[in-house]
Amino acid sequence: MHGGDALTPPSAALLVVDALVAGYTEPVVGPLSFEVRRGEIVGLAGANGSGKTTVLSAIIGTARIFGGSITCDRSAGVSVLRQFPVHLREMPITVAEMLTVTGSHTERVPAVFQPLLDLRVDRLSGGQFQLLQAWACLGSPSALVLLDEPTNNMDPQAIDGLGALLTESRDSGKGVLVISHEAALLDRVCTRVVEVAR
């Protein structure tokens, strides 16, 4: 894996996955090819166990690459939402403080977070916490956002909120990769969807 140029033209790919074969002790996914450009939301779809998360793990360097290549423009900034983000029992900071720490745009917080800004993060429900994590990535200065199963713990209302956040992100010039089994969400927000098969 290697980074891109210091200045990325608006049309340049932030992430290029070329004939990737990845896994851990042995290959579990691939070959797979796709790219993510600024202003795009690319979905990775597939059945449970098809290797979607392994693709993300290969991108961030925690899975082994057996073949192909990954080129990622790290100079543009990369934010990652893991499938199961750490939700500490004791987290005595407010939602607003957490967004500030992550570099997210607190001046244009989506309406869904307005009533939550003064709440402690450890008082949020699982779905609220997941949505907060997604916004922390999407609202950050990073140009490339990687979201792994962002709808975990979310009820239908929270999933609608996530869809709205993702739709808004297209206008920000970010490139977003969404790994999800939620076909309706991918159909709603993605520029295109890549199927991952075992």
C-alpha positions as CSV (number, residue, x, y, z in Angstrom):
1,M,0.0,0.0,0.0
2,H,1.3,3.5,-0.7
3,G,0.0,7.0,-0.5
4,G,-0.8,9.3,-3.3
5,D,0.4,12.7,-4.3
6,A,0.3,15.6,-1.9
7,L,-2.3,17.4,-3.9
8,T,-5.2,15.3,-5.2
9,P,-7.0,16.7,-8.3
10,P,-10.8,16.7,-7.8
11,S,-11.3,13.9,-10.3
12,A,-8.4,11.7,-9.0
13,A,-9.2,8.5,-7.2
14,L,-8.7,8.6,-3.5
15,L,-8.7,4.8,-3.3
16,V,-7.9,2.2,-6.0
17,V,-8.3,-1.5,-5.4
18,D,-6.9,-3.5,-8.3
19,A,-7.4,-7.3,-8.5
20,L,-7.2,-7.5,-4.7
21,V,-6.9,-11.0,-3.2
22,A,-6.9,-10.7,0.6
23,G,-7.3,-12.7,3.8
24,Y,-5.4,-13.7,6.9
25,T,-3.8,-17.1,6.9
26,E,-5.2,-17.8,3.5
27,P,-7.2,-15.8,0.9
28,V,-10.9,-15.3,1.7
29,V,-11.9,-12.6,-0.9
30,G,-11.0,-11.6,-4.4
31,P,-9.9,-10.8,-7.0
32,L,-11.8,-7.6,-6.6
33,S,-11.3,-4.2,-8.3
34,F,-13.0,-0.8,-7.7
35,E,-12.1,2.8,-7.0
36,V,-13.5,5.6,-4.9
37,R,-13.3,9.2,-6.2
38,R,-14.2,12.5,-4.6
39,G,-18.0,13.1,-4.6
40,E,-18.7,9.4,-4.8
41,I,-20.3,6.9,-2.4
42,V,-19.3,3.4,-3.3
43,G,-21.1,0.5,-1.7
44,L,-19.6,-3.0,-1.0
45,A,-22.5,-5.5,-0.9
46,G,-22.5,-9.2,-0.3
47,A,-23.7,-12.0,1.9
48,N,-22.4,-12.4,5.5
49,G,-19.0,-14.1,5.3
50,S,-18.3,-12.9,1.7
51,G,-15.2,-11.0,2.8
52,K,-16.5,-7.4,2.8
53,T,-14.8,-6.5,6.1
54,T,-11.7,-8.3,5.0
55,V,-11.5,-5.8,2.1
56,L,-11.6,-2.9,4.5
57,S,-9.0,-4.7,6.7
58,A,-6.7,-5.0,3.7
59,I,-7.2,-1.2,3.0
60,I,-6.2,-0.2,6.5
61,G,-3.4,-2.8,6.8
62,T,-4.8,-5.4,9.2
63,A,-5.4,-8.1,6.6
64,R,-2.8,-9.8,4.3
65,I,-2.7,-9.0,0.6
66,F,-2.1,-12.2,-1.4
67,G,-2.4,-10.5,-4.8
68,G,-3.3,-7.3,-6.5
69,S,-2.7,-3.9,-5.1
70,I,-4.3,-1.1,-3.1
71,T,-3.4,2.6,-3.7
72,C,-4.8,5.0,-1.1
73,D,-4.2,8.8,-1.0
74,R,-3.5,9.1,2.7
75,S,-2.3,12.7,2.3
76,A,-6.0,13.6,1.8
77,G,-6.9,12.1,5.2
78,V,-8.7,8.8,5.9
79,S,-11.5,8.3,8.5
80,V,-12.6,4.8,9.5
81,L,-15.7,3.5,11.2
82,R,-15.2,0.0,12.4
83,Q,-18.0,-2.5,12.4
84,F,-18.0,-2.5,16.2
85,P,-16.6,0.8,17.5
86,V,-15.6,0.8,21.1
87,H,-18.4,2.2,23.3
88,L,-16.9,2.8,26.7
89,R,-19.1,2.4,29.8
90,E,-17.6,5.6,31.2
91,M,-17.0,8.4,28.7
92,P,-17.5,11.6,30.6
93,I,-17.4,14.0,27.6
94,T,-20.4,15.5,25.7
95,V,-21.3,14.8,22.2
96,A,-20.2,18.3,21.2
97,E,-16.8,17.8,22.9
98,M,-16.3,14.5,21.1
99,L,-17.1,16.1,17.7
100,T,-14.6,18.8,18.5
101,V,-11.9,16.2,19.4
102,T,-12.5,14.3,16.1
103,G,-12.3,17.5,14.1
104,S,-15.9,17.3,12.9
105,H,-17.8,20.4,11.9
106,T,-19.6,21.3,15.0
107,E,-21.0,24.5,13.4
108,R,-23.0,22.4,10.9
109,V,-24.1,19.5,13.1
110,P,-27.1,17.7,11.5
111,A,-30.5,18.3,13.0
112,V,-30.6,14.8,14.4
113,F,-27.7,15.6,16.8
114,Q,-28.9,19.1,17.9
115,P,-30.8,17.7,21.0
116,L,-27.9,15.4,21.9
117,L,-25.0,17.9,21.9
118,D,-25.0,18.4,25.7
119,L,-25.4,14.7,26.5
120,R,-22.6,12.6,27.7
121,V,-21.4,10.1,25.1
122,D,-21.8,7.2,27.6
123,R,-25.5,8.0,27.9
124,L,-26.2,7.4,24.2
125,S,-28.1,4.4,23.0
126,G,-26.2,1.9,20.8
127,G,-27.9,3.4,17.7
128,Q,-27.2,7.0,18.7
129,F,-23.6,6.1,19.4
130,Q,-23.2,4.4,16.0
131,L,-24.8,7.4,14.2
132,L,-22.5,9.8,16.2
133,Q,-19.4,7.7,15.1
134,A,-20.6,7.9,11.4
135,W,-21.0,11.7,11.6
136,A,-17.6,12.0,13.3
137,C,-16.1,10.4,10.2
138,L,-18.2,12.2,7.6
139,G,-17.9,15.6,9.3
140,S,-14.1,15.3,9.8
141,P,-11.6,17.0,7.5
142,S,-10.7,13.6,5.9
143,A,-11.4,13.3,2.2
144,L,-11.8,9.5,2.3
145,V,-14.3,7.9,4.6
146,L,-14.5,4.1,5.2
147,L,-17.7,2.9,6.9
148,D,-18.0,-0.8,7.9
149,E,-21.6,-1.9,8.6
150,P,-22.6,1.6,9.9
151,T,-26.2,0.6,10.5
152,N,-25.3,-1.8,13.4
153,N,-27.6,-1.2,16.4
154,M,-29.6,1.3,14.5
155,D,-33.4,1.4,14.4
156,P,-35.2,2.5,11.1
157,Q,-35.2,6.2,12.2
158,A,-31.5,6.2,12.8
159,I,-30.9,4.4,9.5
160,D,-32.9,7.2,7.8
161,G,-30.7,9.7,9.6
162,L,-27.5,7.9,8.4
163,G,-28.9,8.0,4.8
164,A,-29.4,11.7,5.0
165,L,-25.8,12.2,6.4
166,L,-24.4,10.1,3.5
167,T,-26.4,12.0,0.9
168,E,-25.2,15.3,2.2
169,S,-21.6,14.1,2.1
170,R,-21.7,13.8,-1.7
171,D,-21.8,17.6,-1.9
172,S,-18.7,17.9,0.4
173,G,-16.3,16.4,-2.2
174,K,-15.5,13.4,0.0
175,G,-15.2,9.9,-1.3
176,V,-17.0,7.3,0.8
177,L,-16.9,3.5,0.9
178,V,-19.9,1.9,2.6
179,I,-19.8,-1.8,3.5
180,S,-23.3,-2.9,4.3
181,H,-25.8,-5.7,4.1
182,E,-28.6,-3.1,4.0
183,A,-29.5,-3.2,0.3
184,A,-32.1,-0.4,0.7
185,L,-29.5,2.0,2.2
186,L,-26.9,1.2,-0.5
187,D,-29.6,1.7,-3.3
188,R,-30.6,5.0,-1.7
189,V,-27.2,6.6,-1.2
190,C,-24.6,5.0,-3.4
191,T,-23.2,6.2,-6.7
192,R,-22.5,2.6,-7.5
193,V,-22.5,-0.8,-5.7
194,V,-19.8,-3.4,-6.0
195,E,-20.8,-7.0,-5.2
196,V,-18.4,-9.1,-3.2
197,A,-18.7,-12.9,-3.7
198,R,-16.9,-15.6,-1.9
